[in-house]
Amino acid sequence: MQPKPEDYDYELDEVLDAVVGIRALVPSDAFTAEILGTERVGHGALIRSDGLVLTIGYLITEAETIWISLSGGRTVPGHVLGYDQETGFGLVQALAHLDEPTLPLGRSGDAEVGMRVVVAGGGGRGRSVAARIIAKQEYAGYWEYLLDEAIYTAPAHPFWGGTALIGPSGELLGIGSLQIQAVSADPEQPLPHRERQSDEANMIVPIDLLKPILQDLATIGRPNRPARPWLGLYATEVGSSVALLGVAVRGPAQAAGLREADVVLAVAGAPVSSLAELFRRVWALGEAGVQVPLTVNREGRTFEVTVRSTDRGKLLKGPVLH
């Protein structure tokens, strides 16, 4: 599954040197510590010669200490610049001079199903996978996350968090977020976002989503746009219904009395039958802080409840200045 230099029209090893390892240490009292842990390990891609590293946001959210591992074995400290809850991207600034290559940003919108790619982790060919794009399709995550068109690749990288999706010209097409269960690695087969079959694939956040927010993310730590309303619920699809797997501790859903196994039937009177539909109806009500009326069924009893949404970012520890 490892890529071979002769299969690509670029200097494979040089391009892979632009992919780094990331180790993040998060305080035990952080909002995300219980779910994501206090020590997180993954990857990132050098996208600027001054040491700017693009990674997946959950690796570095609320991190106090960042270590960046380079291709030659050198490890340098880093500083969290910011992360975006909507796309899932995160940025880290290396706090030392790096004499490493960088990855140019490609055009993920031009990437085609069936395209040969490399899903690269920090550590060169031994930590990378020769893969193909098997689908470009919507992805809805149980934690109030939605991509209109995610990229799916197979075979799956086993240590996917923050991996770099490298296109046929050695360009960066996206950042790895998840390993999921896919229907098939056949590029002619559709890949629904539901995780039902046994074949594994990686879900990649497309790089085109970074370009409009990169400057804001690097300078002020988050995109300069109103925050979406966040309810603090974890949900899944059960047939044509949306059921709660649980609620975030200290989150709005918990404060409103929602709990595991509740079924959300409607948002502001509009029926919902999928995660994507639930999220879009909530976000359409306004900015973070808006009141969100829900129709809920609990053990056969239907009732109305209003959840006062919030900006999730307000519950998170901000980056620590070094």
C-alpha positions in Angstrom: 0.0 0.0 0.0 3.0 2.3 0.3 3.6 4.7 -2.6 6.5 4.1 -5.0 8.5 7.0 -6.5 8.3 5.6 -10.1 4.5 5.8 -10.0 4.3 9.6 -9.7 5.3 12.6 -11.9 6.8 14.5 -9.0 9.6 13.9 -6.5 7.7 11.8 -4.1 10.2 11.8 -1.2 10.6 15.6 -1.4 6.9 16.1 -1.3 6.4 13.7 1.6 9.1 15.7 3.5 6.5 18.5 3.7 4.2 16.3 5.9 5.0 16.4 9.6 4.0 14.7 12.8 2.1 16.5 15.5 1.8 15.8 19.2 -0.6 17.9 21.2 -0.9 18.1 25.0 -4.3 19.3 26.3 -5.1 20.2 30.0 -7.3 17.8 31.8 -9.9 20.5 32.5 -10.4 21.3 28.9 -13.9 21.1 27.5 -12.8 18.5 24.9 -10.5 16.5 27.1 -13.1 13.8 28.1 -14.1 13.1 24.5 -10.8 13.6 22.6 -8.2 13.0 25.3 -5.4 15.0 26.7 -2.6 13.7 24.5 -3.4 13.7 20.7 -1.1 12.5 18.0 -1.5 13.0 14.2 -0.1 14.8 11.2 0.0 18.1 9.4 1.2 19.6 6.2 3.7 22.5 5.8 1.9 25.0 3.6 4.2 28.1 4.0 8.0 28.5 4.3 7.7 30.4 7.6 6.6 27.2 9.3 2.8 27.4 8.9 1.3 23.9 9.4 -2.2 22.9 8.3 -3.8 20.0 10.3 -7.2 18.8 11.4 -8.6 20.9 14.2 -9.5 18.3 16.7 -5.9 17.4 17.2 -5.0 20.9 18.5 -8.2 22.2 20.0 -7.5 23.6 23.5 -3.8 22.3 23.3 -1.3 24.1 25.5 1.8 22.3 24.1 2.5 21.4 20.5 5.5 19.4 19.2 6.2 19.1 15.4 8.2 16.2 14.2 10.1 16.8 10.9 11.2 14.3 8.3 14.9 14.2 9.4 14.0 13.3 13.0 14.1 16.8 14.4 11.3 17.9 16.7 10.4 21.6 17.2 7.8 23.3 19.4 4.7 24.8 17.8 2.0 27.3 18.7 -1.7 26.9 18.0 -2.9 29.8 15.8 -6.6 28.7 15.5 -9.2 26.2 14.4 -12.4 26.4 12.5 -15.4 24.4 13.8 -17.3 24.5 10.5 -14.6 23.1 8.2 -12.6 21.2 10.8 -9.2 22.8 9.8 -6.6 23.9 12.3 -3.4 25.9 12.0 -0.1 25.6 13.9 2.9 27.9 13.7 6.3 26.3 14.1 8.4 28.2 16.7 11.7 27.4 15.0 13.3 27.9 11.6 12.4 25.0 9.3 14.4 24.1 6.2 11.7 21.9 4.8 9.7 21.8 1.5 6.1 23.1 1.5 3.0 21.8 -0.2 1.2 24.1 -2.7 -2.5 24.3 -2.3 -4.3 22.5 -5.1 -7.9 22.7 -6.3 -10.0 20.0 -4.7 -12.9 20.9 -6.8 -11.1 19.6 -9.8 -10.2 16.3 -8.2 -12.0 13.5 -9.9 -13.3 10.1 -8.7 -10.8 7.5 -9.6 -7.9 9.9 -9.4 -4.7 8.3 -8.0 -3.5 10.1 -4.9 -1.3 9.7 -1.8 -2.6 10.0 1.7 0.5 11.0 3.6 1.5 10.9 7.2 4.6 12.4 8.8 7.4 9.9 8.4 7.8 9.5 4.6 6.7 6.6 2.4 6.5 4.2 5.4 3.7 6.3 6.9 1.9 7.0 3.6 -0.7 5.1 1.5 -1.1 4.9 -2.3 -4.9 5.4 -2.8 -7.6 6.6 -5.1 -10.5 9.0 -4.7 -13.6 6.8 -4.5 -16.2 9.4 -4.0 -17.0 13.1 -3.5 -20.1 13.4 -1.4 -21.9 15.0 1.5 -20.7 14.0 5.0 -22.7 14.6 8.2 -20.9 14.0 11.5 -22.8 13.2 14.7 -21.1 16.1 16.5 -23.0 18.8 14.6 -20.7 18.8 11.6 -21.5 18.9 7.9 -19.6 19.0 4.7 -21.5 19.6 1.5 -18.9 17.6 -0.5 -16.2 15.6 1.3 -13.5 13.6 -0.4 -13.3 9.8 0.2 -10.2 7.8 -0.5 -9.4 4.1 -0.3 -7.5 2.0 0.8 -7.7 3.8 4.2 -4.7 5.3 6.0 -4.7 3.6 9.5 -3.6 6.8 11.3 -5.7 9.3 9.5 -5.8 12.4 11.6 -4.3 15.3 9.8 -2.9 13.3 6.9 -2.2 15.2 3.7 -4.1 14.3 0.5 -1.6 14.8 -2.3 -2.8 15.1 -5.8 -1.1 14.0 -9.1 1.1 17.1 -9.3 2.3 16.9 -5.7 -0.3 19.5 -4.6 -2.3 19.5 -1.4 -6.0 18.6 -2.0 -7.2 18.1 1.5 -6.6 17.1 5.1 -7.6 13.7 6.6 -10.3 13.7 9.2 -11.8 10.3 9.8 -11.7 6.6 8.9 -15.1 5.4 8.0 -16.9 2.3 6.7 -17.3 2.5 3.0 -19.5 0.6 0.6 -16.8 -0.1 -2.0 -13.5 1.1 -3.3 -14.8 0.8 -6.8 -14.9 4.4 -8.2 -18.1 3.6 -10.0 -19.9 2.8 -6.8 -21.5 5.6 -4.7 -20.4 6.1 -1.1 -23.1 7.3 1.3 -22.0 9.1 4.5 -23.7 6.4 6.6 -21.2 3.9 8.0 -22.7 0.5 7.2 -20.4 -1.8 5.3 -17.0 -3.4 6.0 -14.6 -1.7 3.6 -12.7 1.2 5.1 -12.0 4.6 3.6 -10.7 8.0 4.7 -12.9 11.1 4.8 -10.9 14.1 3.7 -11.7 17.8 4.2 -11.3 19.5 0.8 -8.6 22.2 0.6 -10.9 24.6 -1.3 -12.7 25.2 2.0 -9.5 26.6 3.5 -8.8 29.3 1.0 -11.5 31.8 1.9 -10.7 31.6 5.7 -6.9 31.0 5.7 -5.9 34.6 6.4 -8.4 35.0 9.2 -7.5 31.7 10.7 -3.8 32.6 10.7 -4.2 36.1 12.1 -7.3 36.1 14.4 -7.6 32.4 15.2 -11.0 31.9 13.6 -12.9 32.9 10.5 -14.3 36.4 10.5 -18.0 35.3 10.3 -20.8 34.8 12.8 -20.7 31.5 14.7 -23.3 28.9 13.9 -25.7 27.9 16.7 -24.4 24.9 18.6 -26.7 22.7 20.7 -24.2 20.3 22.2 -25.8 17.1 21.0 -24.5 13.9 19.5 -26.9 12.3 17.1 -27.3 9.4 14.6 -29.7 8.3 12.0 -32.0 5.4 12.8 -34.0 4.7 9.7 -35.7 7.9 8.7 -35.4 9.3 12.3 -32.6 11.2 14.1 -31.9 9.9 17.6 -29.5 11.3 20.3 -26.5 9.2 21.2 -25.9 11.6 24.1 -25.4 15.3 24.9 -22.3 17.3 25.7 -21.7 18.0 29.4 -22.4 21.7 30.2 -23.9 22.1 26.7 -27.2 23.7 25.8 -29.0 20.4 25.0 -28.1 19.1 28.5 -29.3 22.3 30.1 -32.6 22.0 28.2 -33.2 18.5 29.5 -32.5 16.5 26.4 -30.9 13.0 26.9 -29.7 9.9 25.2 -32.3 8.0 23.0 -34.5 11.1 22.5 -35.7 11.3 18.9 -35.7 14.7 17.2 -38.8 14.9 15.0 -38.8 18.6 13.9 -36.9 21.9 14.2 -39.1 25.0 14.4 -42.0 22.9 13.2 -40.1 21.6 10.1 -39.7 17.7 10.1 -36.2 16.2 10.0 -35.3 12.8 8.9 -31.5 13.0 8.6 -28.5 14.5 10.3 -27.9 16.9 7.5 -31.5 18.0 7.5 -31.3 18.6 11.3 -28.2 20.6 11.2 -29.2 22.8 8.2 -32.6 23.6 9.8 -30.9 24.6 13.1 -28.3 26.7 11.4 -31.0 28.4 9.2 -32.6 29.9 12.3 -29.8 32.4 12.9 -26.5 33.0 14.6 -25.2 31.4 17.8 -27.4 32.3 20.7 -30.7 31.9 18.8 -33.5 29.9 20.4 -34.0 26.6 18.7 -37.5 25.0 19.1 -37.4 21.2 18.8 -40.1 18.6 18.7 -38.9 15.5 20.5 -40.2 12.0 21.1 -39.1 10.2 24.3 -40.3 6.7 24.9 -43.4 7.2 22.9 -44.3 10.7 24.3 -43.9 13.7 22.1 -43.2 17.1 23.5 -41.8 20.5 22.6 -38.5 21.9 24.0 -36.6 25.1 23.2 -32.8 25.0 23.3 -30.9 28.2 23.6 -27.9 27.7 21.3 -24.4 29.0 21.9 -21.1 29.5 20.2 -19.1 26.4 20.9 -15.9 28.4 20.8 -16.8 30.2 24.0 -16.5 26.9 25.9 -13.0 26.1 24.6 -9.7 27.2 26.0 -8.0 29.6 23.7 -4.5 29.2 22.3 -1.7 29.7 24.8 0.8 32.4 23.7 4.5 31.2 23.7 
